[in-house]
Amino acid sequence: MSRFQNKIIVVTGGSEGIGKALVELFLTKGAKVATCGRNYDKLYNLQQQNAGKPLLIHTADVSVESECKSFIDAVIKLYGTIDILINNAGMSMRSLFKDVELSTLKKIMDINFWGTVYCTKFSLPYILENKGTIVGVSSIAGYRGLPGRSGYSASKFAMNGWMEALRTELLQTGVNVMWVCPGFTASNIRNVALNKEGKAHGETPMNESKMMSAATCAIHITKAIAKRKRTLVLTFQGKETVFLNRFFPSIADKLVQKFFFKNGELIK
Ligand SMILES: NC(=O)c1ccc[n+]([C@@H]2O[C@H](COP(=O)([O-])OP(=O)(O)OC[C@H]3O[C@@H](n4cnc5c(N)ncnc54)[C@H](OP(=O)(O)O)[C@@H]3O)[C@@H](O)[C@H]2O)c1
């Protein structure tokens, strides 16, 4: 029997990409799952594709505190408790800091950082009761600032620091707090990344077919949850970046700059 059998698992942002892969994987493992997103049609499609399985869908924007509260209330009303919370909902951006509107940076921070804080706050009493798990889907950008993604990096650094503090606060309680840092993973994230005006960028300049699939990423995350790991850094390139940045930060500056720029222009 899977260790996730009958566990109540909440995944924010489960209608696309990594979140969707996680929802579907947990359902195959016999868990009772709840997910949210802003777009009802995408959630409804997910539910239709998984008809007959225990899946609660709820329309909520995680950057809005009251919507996170309604989402978690709906989970408790249906399932009675929460064992595992995966704070996955997130958005990226693509714009140099000199050009970007400040409201875009704030929006990214509200979704990626505050969305994680709100959902964790409302779920925590139940997770404490069950000695469960809190996961933050962060990024390599939470270990290494990435150009064109200054707000995204800031939100993921904030997430990592906040989760590390929470992990330490909860060390004696039996709750495991873990932050996961995927490398480049094929998904919708680059299509909907915000441009300097805070609108969807609408195209990905990167080759998605060469990236880790969302399904593979989800398998790594579930294994790490089962092992109650502290952190998970994914992909060879991701591990290399974290290592280089820790021990050779000046070299990392140059390599990252070379990767993202050509002739002074941001190309990725
Ligand atoms: N893909 C990568 O290369 C990569 C790398 C490192 C880290 N990550 C992280 O992995 C997580 C998932 O990303 P992904 O690549 O799977 O992205 P994705 O394909 O764009 O999916 C994002 C999901 O989050 C939901 N979402 C976005 N904003 C939301 C909000 N304000 N409130 C509620 N739901 C929201 C989206 O649904 P709606 O649009 O309907 O709201 C969608 O279901 C993110 O935290 C991202 O930072 C991704």
The ligand as an SDF file (V2000), in Angstrom:
LIG
                    3D

 48 52  0  0  0  0  0  0  0  0999 V2000
    8.6240   25.1260  -14.6280 N   0  0  0  0  0  0  0  0  0  0  0  0
    9.8210   25.4770  -14.1670 C   0  0  0  0  0  0  0  0  0  0  0  0
   10.8130   25.5440  -14.9230 O   0  0  0  0  0  0  0  0  0  0  0  0
    9.9780   25.7730  -12.6940 C   0  0  0  0  0  0  0  0  0  0  0  0
   11.2840   25.8390  -12.1910 C   0  0  0  0  0  0  0  0  0  0  0  0
   11.4500   26.1140  -10.8510 C   0  0  0  0  0  0  0  0  0  0  0  0
   10.3620   26.3270  -10.0310 C   0  0  0  0  0  0  0  0  0  0  0  0
    9.1190   26.2570  -10.5440 N   0  0  0  0  0  0  0  0  0  0  0  0
    7.9880   26.5120   -9.6320 C   0  0  0  0  0  0  0  0  0  0  0  0
    7.0610   25.4750   -9.7360 O   0  0  0  0  0  0  0  0  0  0  0  0
    5.7600   25.9660   -9.4130 C   0  0  0  0  0  0  0  0  0  0  0  0
    4.7750   25.5210  -10.4790 C   0  0  0  0  0  0  0  0  0  0  0  0
    5.1760   26.0880  -11.7070 O   0  0  0  0  0  0  0  0  0  0  0  0
    4.8260   25.4650  -13.1280 P   0  0  0  0  0  0  0  0  0  0  0  0
    6.0690   25.4880  -13.9230 O   0  0  0  0  0  0  0  0  0  0  0  0
    4.0780   24.2170  -12.9840 O   0  0  0  0  0  0  0  0  0  0  0  0
    3.8800   26.6500  -13.6920 O   0  0  0  0  0  0  0  0  0  0  0  0
    2.5530   26.6300  -14.5970 P   0  0  0  0  0  0  0  0  0  0  0  0
    2.5900   25.5290  -15.5900 O   0  0  0  0  0  0  0  0  0  0  0  0
    2.4060   28.0330  -15.0740 O   0  0  0  0  0  0  0  0  0  0  0  0
    1.3860   26.3030  -13.5290 O   0  0  0  0  0  0  0  0  0  0  0  0
    1.1110   27.2100  -12.4880 C   0  0  0  0  0  0  0  0  0  0  0  0
   -0.1420   26.7780  -11.7500 C   0  0  0  0  0  0  0  0  0  0  0  0
   -0.3480   27.6830  -10.6730 O   0  0  0  0  0  0  0  0  0  0  0  0
   -1.6290   28.2970  -10.8060 C   0  0  0  0  0  0  0  0  0  0  0  0
   -1.5170   29.6760  -10.3480 N   0  0  0  0  0  0  0  0  0  0  0  0
   -0.7590   30.6770  -10.8520 C   0  0  0  0  0  0  0  0  0  0  0  0
   -0.9650   31.7970  -10.1580 N   0  0  0  0  0  0  0  0  0  0  0  0
   -1.8760   31.5150   -9.1990 C   0  0  0  0  0  0  0  0  0  0  0  0
   -2.5080   32.2700   -8.1840 C   0  0  0  0  0  0  0  0  0  0  0  0
   -2.2680   33.5750   -8.0200 N   0  0  0  0  0  0  0  0  0  0  0  0
   -3.3940   31.6380   -7.3780 N   0  0  0  0  0  0  0  0  0  0  0  0
   -3.6680   30.3240   -7.5360 C   0  0  0  0  0  0  0  0  0  0  0  0
   -3.1070   29.5670   -8.4840 N   0  0  0  0  0  0  0  0  0  0  0  0
   -2.2260   30.1500   -9.3040 C   0  0  0  0  0  0  0  0  0  0  0  0
   -1.9790   28.1910  -12.2890 C   0  0  0  0  0  0  0  0  0  0  0  0
   -3.3860   28.1900  -12.5160 O   0  0  0  0  0  0  0  0  0  0  0  0
   -4.1960   29.5790  -12.8550 P   0  0  0  0  0  0  0  0  0  0  0  0
   -3.3960   30.2630  -13.9100 O   0  0  0  0  0  0  0  0  0  0  0  0
   -5.5440   29.1210  -13.3190 O   0  0  0  0  0  0  0  0  0  0  0  0
   -4.2710   30.3330  -11.5870 O   0  0  0  0  0  0  0  0  0  0  0  0
   -1.3860   26.8280  -12.6120 C   0  0  0  0  0  0  0  0  0  0  0  0
   -2.2570   25.8120  -12.2260 O   0  0  0  0  0  0  0  0  0  0  0  0
    5.8920   27.4830   -9.3060 C   0  0  0  0  0  0  0  0  0  0  0  0
    5.9430   27.8540   -7.9440 O   0  0  0  0  0  0  0  0  0  0  0  0
    7.2190   27.7780   -9.9760 C   0  0  0  0  0  0  0  0  0  0  0  0
    7.8300   28.9230   -9.4800 O   0  0  0  0  0  0  0  0  0  0  0  0
    8.8920   25.9820  -11.8660 C   0  0  0  0  0  0  0  0  0  0  0  0
  1  2  1  0
  2  3  2  0
  2  4  1  0
  4  5  1  0
  4 48  2  0
  5  6  2  0
  6  7  1  0
  7  8  2  0
  8  9  1  0
  8 48  1  0
  9 10  1  0
  9 46  1  0
 10 11  1  0
 11 12  1  0
 11 44  1  0
 12 13  1  0
 13 14  1  0
 14 15  2  0
 14 16  1  0
 14 17  1  0
 17 18  1  0
 18 19  2  0
 18 20  1  0
 18 21  1  0
 21 22  1  0
 22 23  1  0
 23 24  1  0
 23 42  1  0
 24 25  1  0
 25 26  1  0
 25 36  1  0
 26 27  1  0
 26 35  1  0
 27 28  2  0
 28 29  1  0
 29 30  1  0
 29 35  2  0
 30 31  1  0
 30 32  2  0
 32 33  1  0
 33 34  2  0
 34 35  1  0
 36 37  1  0
 36 42  1  0
 37 38  1  0
 38 39  2  0
 38 40  1  0
 38 41  1  0
 42 43  1  0
 44 45  1  0
 44 46  1  0
 46 47  1  0
M  CHG  2   8   1  16  -1
M  END
$$$$
